[in-house]
């Protein structure tokens, strides 16, 4: 069984030999949060698609605003959990460690999308299908089973861990040098790609297996075993809180964005959000909304009510199932175990989103364009790293930032360098590079 004393650990990856108590008012977990806010990968999220096209005359969420909102919700959820656990473990000598829950969760929420490529979730699919269905399939015979599983199941979550921990060229060991607890809290799927199955979900690439094992063993995460010896662990408990905050935000905020863009009608959204509450509460909420004429303000009010209800439900679910979570036997997400009324409301939101948002014309257009752009860039860059002696390859590789190891000794390493570069691009940069390589855009003479 896992225990909080080991699970909350401010040791920093790459700086283990320098581990000591920090001076000043900021904890090491707060330093994680601040370090992320001031980082280039975090800033680049402002030009990465969440769901709807960017930019537009009506402001909708991008990856940056989404991550900030997830951090806000995650910290609220962590504080609800902390209040109960602090009382439950009041007599334990390590109880003060629980004060860091909201800081760890907040930083993990900021970092959870750092590894996602441009053009939303379709970017992940474009990369994986490039290898499984596209030109990249010719590389299969040149990769190990584990390496090929990494590529054909490319996962933004695993890429976030790589971005935060990998020593890129010219950088220090340990990458961002984040705390062990924060790093473990972003790994939603703590197993290698050979266990990804049909959902293409996993937590770390082959290149980060040893890194994650070191973190997991230090924190006392329960080790599990795949049928063929694959690396697999139980989740860090705080992953459930980060996951819940993410799921709450993207589901509820996507609906609010769709309303602003007039993809969804006001009455439809009001009815959907009202379904989270009993009849008496609905009456009070409608009375409150009667004082406001602006439809967007009405939806914003309901959205805040829904998020508040889901935060309380998820916190209560975590507390109720804390023992099974620490034992590594809890299955599913927190949202799958909330009370029936709120669960029905959430499922209704999900059904509405899949039916009318994710299939909306503008969203599909982004997916089609993103797939084309990423596939083209993948094909050109992978050919270049495989045959760097060619003139075109030399010119193209001169555009790749020096931090990416395009001269890695293995083909897998070279391909990873390409993935590092492409996944770090913003939508705007990827489109601009695509146009330039196609000859559709030239610098002014």
C-alpha positions in Angstrom: 0.0 0.0 0.0 1.3 3.5 -0.9 1.6 6.1 1.8 1.5 9.9 1.8 4.8 10.2 3.6 6.7 8.8 0.6 4.3 10.1 -2.1 5.0 13.7 -1.2 8.6 14.2 -2.0 10.3 17.5 -3.0 13.5 15.8 -4.4 14.3 17.3 -7.8 15.1 15.2 -10.9 18.7 15.7 -11.9 19.5 17.5 -8.7 19.3 14.7 -6.2 22.8 15.2 -4.9 21.9 18.8 -4.1 18.7 18.1 -2.3 18.3 20.4 0.7 15.7 22.6 2.3 15.1 25.8 0.3 15.4 29.1 2.0 12.5 31.7 1.7 8.8 31.6 1.7 8.3 29.5 -1.5 8.2 25.7 -1.2 9.9 23.5 -3.8 6.4 22.7 -5.2 5.6 26.4 -5.6 8.9 26.7 -7.4 7.7 24.1 -9.8 4.6 26.1 -10.5 6.5 29.3 -11.0 9.1 27.7 -13.2 6.4 26.4 -15.5 4.7 29.8 -15.8 7.9 31.4 -17.0 8.9 28.6 -19.4 8.9 28.8 -23.2 6.9 25.6 -23.7 4.1 26.9 -21.4 4.0 30.2 -23.3 3.7 28.4 -26.6 0.5 26.8 -25.5 -1.3 30.1 -26.3 -1.0 29.3 -30.0 -2.1 25.7 -29.8 -5.6 24.7 -30.6 -7.8 23.3 -27.8 -10.9 22.5 -29.9 -12.0 25.5 -32.0 -9.9 27.2 -34.6 -7.5 30.0 -33.5 -7.6 32.9 -33.6 -11.1 34.3 -34.1 -13.2 37.4 -33.6 -14.7 35.6 -30.5 -12.1 34.5 -28.0 -12.2 30.8 -27.3 -9.9 28.6 -25.3 -6.5 27.6 -26.3 -4.1 25.2 -24.6 -2.7 27.9 -22.4 -6.1 29.2 -21.0 -7.3 25.6 -20.6 -4.2 24.7 -18.6 -4.6 27.7 -16.3 -8.3 26.9 -15.7 -7.4 23.3 -15.0 -4.8 24.5 -12.4 -7.5 26.6 -10.8 -10.0 23.8 -10.6 -7.3 21.3 -9.6 -6.1 23.4 -6.6 -9.7 23.8 -5.4 -10.2 20.1 -5.6 -7.0 19.4 -3.8 -7.9 21.8 -1.0 -11.2 20.0 -0.5 -9.3 16.7 -0.2 -6.6 18.3 2.0 -9.1 19.6 4.5 -10.3 16.0 5.2 -7.0 14.2 5.1 -5.3 16.8 7.4 -7.9 15.9 10.1 -7.7 12.2 9.4 -3.9 12.0 9.7 -3.6 14.7 12.4 -1.5 12.4 14.7 1.0 11.4 12.0 4.5 13.0 12.2 4.4 13.7 8.4 0.9 15.4 8.4 2.4 18.8 7.4 3.4 17.3 4.1 -0.3 17.3 3.1 -0.2 21.1 3.0 1.6 20.8 -0.3 -1.3 18.9 -2.1 -2.7 22.0 -3.9 0.8 23.2 -4.9 1.7 19.8 -6.4 -1.6 19.5 -8.2 -1.5 23.1 -9.4 1.9 22.6 -11.0 0.9 19.3 -12.5 -2.2 20.8 -14.1 -0.1 23.5 -15.7 2.2 20.9 -17.1 -0.3 18.2 -18.2 -0.6 19.5 -21.8 3.0 20.7 -22.5 3.7 17.7 -24.7 0.7 18.0 -27.0 1.5 18.7 -30.6 -0.3 21.5 -32.6 -3.9 21.2 -33.8 -5.4 19.6 -30.8 -5.8 15.9 -30.2 -5.9 15.4 -33.9 -2.2 16.2 -33.9 -1.5 13.2 -31.8 -3.5 11.0 -34.2 -1.7 12.5 -37.2 1.7 11.5 -35.7 0.7 8.0 -34.7 -1.0 7.2 -38.0 1.9 8.6 -40.0 3.8 5.5 -38.8 0.9 3.0 -38.7 -0.8 3.9 -41.9 1.4 6.5 -43.7 4.9 6.8 -45.2 6.5 6.2 -41.8 5.5 2.5 -42.0 8.7 1.8 -43.9 10.6 2.3 -40.7 8.9 -0.6 -38.8 11.6 -3.2 -39.7 14.2 -0.8 -38.3 12.7 -0.4 -34.9 12.3 -2.7 -31.8 8.9 -3.7 -30.7 8.9 -1.2 -27.9 10.2 1.7 -30.1 7.5 0.9 -32.8 4.8 0.9 -30.1 6.0 4.3 -29.0 5.6 5.8 -32.5 2.4 4.2 -33.5 0.7 5.1 -30.2 2.2 8.6 -29.9 0.8 10.2 -26.7 0.9 13.8 -25.6 1.0 12.7 -21.9 4.1 10.6 -22.4 5.6 13.5 -24.4 5.0 15.9 -21.5 7.1 13.7 -19.2 9.8 13.6 -21.9 9.7 17.4 -22.3 10.1 17.9 -18.6 12.7 15.3 -17.9 14.9 14.8 -21.0 18.3 16.4 -21.2 18.1 18.2 -24.5 21.3 19.4 -26.2 22.9 22.2 -24.1 20.5 21.7 -21.2 21.1 20.4 -17.7 20.5 16.9 -16.5 16.9 16.3 -15.3 15.4 18.7 -17.9 13.2 21.2 -16.0 14.5 19.6 -12.7 11.0 19.3 -11.3 10.1 17.6 -8.1 9.4 13.8 -8.1 5.9 14.2 -6.8 4.9 16.7 -9.4 6.3 14.6 -12.3 4.5 11.5 -11.1 1.3 13.5 -10.9 1.1 14.1 -14.6 1.5 10.5 -15.6 -2.1 9.3 -16.2 -1.1 6.0 -17.7 1.9 4.7 -15.7 2.9 2.0 -18.1 4.9 1.6 -21.3 3.5 1.8 -24.9 3.4 -2.0 -25.4 0.4 -1.9 -23.0 -1.3 0.9 -24.8 -3.9 -1.3 -26.4 -6.4 0.1 -28.8 -6.7 3.4 -27.0 -3.1 4.5 -27.7 -2.7 5.5 -24.1 0.6 5.2 -22.2 2.8 7.2 -19.9 6.4 7.2 -21.0 8.5 6.4 -24.1 11.3 3.8 -24.1 13.8 6.7 -23.6 12.1 7.7 -20.3 11.5 4.2 -18.8 14.4 4.4 -16.4 13.6 7.9 -15.4 10.0 7.0 -14.5 11.1 3.9 -12.7 13.5 6.0 -10.6 10.7 8.4 -9.7 8.1 5.7 -9.1 10.4 3.6 -6.8 11.4 6.7 -4.8 7.8 7.6 -4.2 6.7 4.0 -3.4 4.3 3.6 -6.3 3.1 0.1 -6.5 4.8 -1.9 -9.2 2.6 -4.1 -11.4 3.7 -6.4 -14.2 2.5 -6.9 -17.7 2.2 -10.4 -19.2 5.5 -10.1 -21.0 7.4 -8.1 -18.3 6.3 -4.7 -19.5 6.9 -1.8 -17.1 3.7 -0.9 -15.2 2.9 0.9 -12.0 -0.2 2.1 -10.1 -1.0 5.7 -10.4 0.2 8.4 -8.0 -3.0 9.3 -6.1 -2.8 12.9 -7.2 -3.1 11.9 -10.8 -6.8 11.3 -10.1 -7.2 14.9 -9.0 -5.3 16.3 -12.0 -7.3 14.1 -14.4 -10.6 15.1 -12.8 -9.8 18.8 -13.1 -8.8 18.4 -16.8 -12.0 16.4 -17.6 -14.2 18.9 -15.8 -12.7 21.9 -17.6 -12.5 20.6 -21.1 -16.1 19.1 -21.0 -17.7 22.2 -19.5 -15.7 24.9 -21.1 -16.0 23.3 -24.6 -19.7 23.7 -24.2 -19.4 27.3 -23.1 -17.1 28.0 -26.1 -19.6 26.4 -28.5 -22.3 28.6 -27.1 -20.3 31.7 -27.7 -19.7 30.6 -31.3 -23.4 29.8 -31.7 -22.8 26.2 -32.3 -25.1 25.5 -29.4 -28.3 27.3 -28.6 -28.8 29.1 -25.3 -31.8 27.0 -24.2 -30.0 23.8 -25.0 -27.0 24.7 -22.9 -29.1 25.9 -20.0 -31.1 22.6 -20.0 -27.9 20.6 -20.1 -26.2 22.5 -17.3 -29.4 22.4 -15.2 -29.5 18.6 -15.4 -26.7 18.5 -12.7 -29.0 19.8 -10.1 -32.2 18.8 -8.2 -35.5 20.6 -9.0 -35.4 22.9 -6.0 -31.9 24.1 -6.8 -32.9 24.6 -10.4 -35.7 27.0 -9.4 -33.2 29.1 -7.4 -30.8 29.2 -10.2 -33.4 30.3 -12.7 -34.5 33.0 -10.3 -30.8 34.2 -10.2 -30.6 34.2 -14.0 -33.7 36.3 -14.4 -31.7 39.3 -13.2 -29.4 39.0 -16.2 -30.3 39.6 -19.8 -27.0 38.6 -21.5 -27.1 34.9 -22.5 -23.4 34.6 -22.2 -23.5 35.7 -18.6 -26.3 33.2 -17.9 -24.2 30.4 -19.3 -21.1 31.6 -17.3 -23.1 31.6 -14.1 -24.3 28.0 -14.8 -20.9 26.9 -15.8 -19.5 28.1 -12.4 -22.3 26.2 -10.6 -21.5 23.0 -12.5 -17.8 23.2 -11.9 -18.4 23.8 -8.2 -20.7 20.8 -8.0 -18.3 18.5 -9.8 -15.4 19.7 -7.6 -17.3 18.7 -4.4 -18.4 15.4 -5.9 -14.9 14.4 -7.1 -13.3 15.4 -3.7 -15.9 13.4 -1.9 -15.2 10.4 -4.2 -11.5 10.7 -3.6 -11.9 10.7 0.1 -14.4 7.8 0.0 -12.0 5.7 -2.1 -8.7 6.8 -0.6 -7.8 3.4 0.7 -8.4 1.6 -2.7 -6.5 4.4 -4.4 -3.5 3.9 -2.1 -3.8 0.2 -2.6 -3.7 0.6 -6.4 -7.0 -1.2 -6.8 -9.3 1.8 -7.7 -10.4 1.6 -11.3 -11.6 4.3 -13.7 -11.7 8.0 -13.0 -13.2 10.0 -10.1 -15.9 11.2 -12.4 -17.1 7.7 -13.1 -17.8 7.2 -9.4 -19.7 10.4 -8.5 -23.3 10.5 -7.4 -25.9 9.5 -10.0 -27.4 12.9 -10.6 -24.1 14.6 -11.3 -23.0 11.6 -13.3 -26.0 11.8 -15.6 -25.4 15.5 -16.0 -21.8 14.9 -17.0 -22.7 12.2 -19.4 -25.2 14.5 -21.0 -22.5 17.1 -21.5 -20.3 14.5 -23.0 -23.0 13.3 -25.4 -23.8 16.8 -26.5 -20.1 17.6 -27.1 -19.5 14.5 -29.2 -22.7 15.0 -31.2 -22.5 18.8 -31.9 -19.1 20.1 -31.0 -16.4 17.6 -32.0 -18.2 16.9 -35.3 -18.7 20.6 -36.1 -17.5 21.7 -39.5 -14.8 24.1 -38.2 -13.5 21.5 -35.8 -13.3 18.9 -38.5 -11.6 21.4 -40.9 -8.9 21.9 -38.3 -8.4 18.2 -37.9 -8.1 17.7 -41.7 -5.7 20.6 -42.1 -3.6 19.6 -39.1 -3.3 16.0 -40.3 -2.1 17.2 -43.7 0.4 19.7 -42.2 1.9 17.4 -39.6 2.1 14.4 -42.0 4.0 16.6 -44.5 6.4 18.0 -41.9 7.0 14.5 -40.5 7.8 13.1 -44.0 10.2 15.8 -44.9 12.0 16.0 -41.5 12.4 12.2 -41.0 13.7 11.9 -44.6 16.2 14.7 -43.8 17.5 13.1 -40.6 17.8 9.7 -42.3 19.8 11.2 -45.3 21.5 14.3 -43.9 24.1 14.3 -46.6 21.6 15.4 -49.3 21.5 19.1 -50.2 17.8 19.6 -49.4 18.2 17.7 -46.1 21.1 19.9 -45.1 19.1 23.1 -45.8 16.1 21.8 -43.9 18.0 20.5 -40.9 19.7 23.9 -40.5 16.2 25.2 -39.5 15.9 22.7 -36.6 16.8 24.2 -33.2 20.1 23.0 -31.8 18.5 21.5 -28.7 17.1 18.6 -30.7 19.5 15.8 -31.3 19.0 15.2 -35.1 22.4 13.5 -35.1 21.5 10.9 -32.5 23.4 7.6 -32.9 20.2 5.5 -33.5 17.3 5.9 -35.9 14.9 5.9 -33.0 16.8 8.8 -31.5 16.7 10.7 -34.7 13.0 10.2 -35.1 12.4 11.3 -31.5 14.3 14.5 -32.3 11.9 15.2 -35.1 8.9 14.5 -32.8 10.4 16.8 -30.2 10.6 19.5 -32.8 7.2 19.1 -34.3 5.3 18.6 -31.1 6.8 21.8 -29.7 5.5 23.8 -32.7 2.5 26.1 -32.4 -0.3 25.9 -34.9 0.9 29.1 -36.5 4.6 28.0 -36.8 3.6 24.6 -38.2 1.4 26.2 -40.8 4.1 28.8 -41.7 6.8 26.1 -42.1 4.4 24.0 -44.2 3.8 26.9 -46.6 7.5 27.7 -46.9 8.5 24.1 -47.6 5.7 23.9 -50.2 6.9 27.1 -51.8 3.6 28.9 -51.0 5.3 31.5 -48.8 8.6 33.3 -49.4 10.4 36.0 -47.4 10.1 39.5 -48.8 13.0 40.4 -51.1 
